[in-house]
Amino acid sequence: MISLQRVTKVYRNGVTALEDVSVEIDKGEFVFVVGPSGSGKSTMIRLLLKQEEASRGDVFVAGKNLSKITSFKVPHLRRNIGTVFQDYKLLQDKTVFENVSFALEVIGKVKHVIDQRVPEILEYVGLGDKLNAYPDELSGGEQQRVSIARACVNRPLVLLADEPTGNLDPNTSVDIMRLLDKVNRIGTTVLMATHDQAIVDAMRKRVIELEQGKVVRDQSRGVYS
Amino acid sequence: MAPRIEYFFRETAAGLRRNGVVAFAAMSTSFIALFLFGLSLLIAREFQLVTTRLTGNVEVQVYLSDPVNEGTVPRLTGKLLDIEGVAEVQYWNRKKSCEQFRRLFEGQPIFTENTPCSVIPTSLRIRLSEVAQFSQITSLLGCEVVLEPDGDAHQQCAEPGVRYVADYQELLERLDALTRVLSLSVFGIAVIMLASAIGLVANTLRMGMFARRKEIGIMRLVGATNWRIRVPFLIEGLVEAMLGAVTAIAGLFIVKVFVVDNLRGTAPWLPLIKNSDVVVLMPWILLAAALVAIVAGTIGMRRFLDV
C-alpha cells in the first residue's frame, strides 16, 4: 500500500530530512513512525501526500508512483488518503456536520451521498449527538474525533496521522487510539507519526524508528525504544 | 450539477460578504475605469460624427466678386470641373444664398432684419470627392492665405471675378488633431484606470484567499481540485468587475441624457451622439470588465497555483 524505495529528501536549504529510506507497508497494517523532532517523520508524511517530492528514490502510495503522477492528478491521489493532525485543523465557523461534509462537498459529492455518509461516520466516531455543535464547544478529544471522521468519510485506503495525540491528555489519547485501531480493523492502512511512548508501548504494533533521516529500527509488535 | 453550481455561488457570496469593503473598492475602481473607458469611446464617436458632418458635405465655397460678370460663372465652372476630385460645381445666386442665410439664422431677428440680401455674396459651391483636392482648387485660382488681424485666415485669389475661397482645410486639420489628442488622452486615462482596477480586483482576491488559507489548506488535503478552489474566487472577481461595468453603463446613459441632450437645444448644427451609440458600447464595456476579471484572477491567484 505504501512503499518508499531508497528515498532521500534534501530541502532547498540543504537540510537532509530523509536519507536512503526504504519502507514497505502492506494493506491493512498499522504502523508507528517514531523518533525525536527533526528525525524526518513529518517529511515522510509530506512525501506520501505529495506536498513534497523526493529528491531521490521512489514513493508509491496505493500502487501509484508519486514522482510520475502529474500535479493535475494529485487531488485524486489525496482522495485516497485521510489525514489527521495534532492541531485538528477544523474550521471554527462550521458545525461538526459541516466540517465533515465540507470534505465531501469540495470533491464534488452530491447531497444525498453527503446526507447519508456524514451522520454515519460521526456516529462511528462517537459524535452522533453533536452534529450541530461548533468546534469550540467540544473537548480536544472530541475535536480530534471530528477530524478523524473528516479524514475517513471518503473511505480512504490510507490514514496518515501526524501526532494525533500530541495535544491530548493520556486518557483521551487512549480513546483516540482505540478509534484509530477501529478504523484500522475495517481495512484502512494506518501510518501514525508520534513520540508518545506510552501509546506505542501499549499498542504493540509495528514500529519504524527514524533518527536523523535514517531508519534505525523496523520492528513488528515493537515498543517505543 | 445543481449542487455544484450552488456550491460555487454560495462560496462566492461568502467571499464578497467577508471582504465587503475591499470588494466595494474593487467594484468602484472598475466602475471608474470602465466609465472612463466608455467615455473615451463616446468622445471619439462624437468627434467622428462632427468630422463626418463637416467632411461628408465638404464644400469649397468660392465667393465671387460683386457684381458677377456674365461669363464668369461658366468659365470658372468649366475650369473647376477639369480638376480630378471635383464632383460637382453649383452656382448659388443672390436669391438662393439669401434664402439659405435666412434659414440658418431663423429665429434670430438681430441677424435677419439687419442684413439685406444685397450684402450677401454669391458663390460657387464645389463638392469634392476628396478633401485633399482643396489645394488644387486654390492653386488653380491663384489663391494665397491671408492672415487677418483677428487671427482668422482666408484665401485671397488672383483669378478675376473671385473674391476669396473659404478655407476649411485648416479647420478640419485642427479639428482632427484635437479629436486625436482628446480621445487619446481620455483613452490613456482609461487604460491606466483599467490597470488599477485589475490591481485592486487581484488584491481583493488575494486578501480573500489569505483570509481563507486554512480552508484552502483543508480543501487541498482532502483532494479538492485546483479549479474547485479557484472558481469561487474567479466568480467573485467577475462579479466585482461586472457590477462596475453595469454602473459604468448606467453612468454613461446619465451623461448622455443629462449632459449631451441638454446641448441639443443650444447648438442645433452640432450632430450629437444618440442612445444607440451608448448601446453599441455595452458589449465592449462588458468585455473589458471580463478582461479585468480574468487578468486579475490570473495575477491574484498565481501564488496559489502550486499544489
Interface residues (C-beta under 8 A of the other chain):
Chain A: L49 K50 Q51 S71 V74 P75 H76 L77 R78 R79 I81 T83 K89 L91 F102 A103 E105 V106 I107 G108 V110 K111 R150 N154
Chain B: P3 R4 Y7 K214 E215 G217 I218 M219 R220 L221 V222 G223 A224 T225 N226 R228 I229 D306 V307
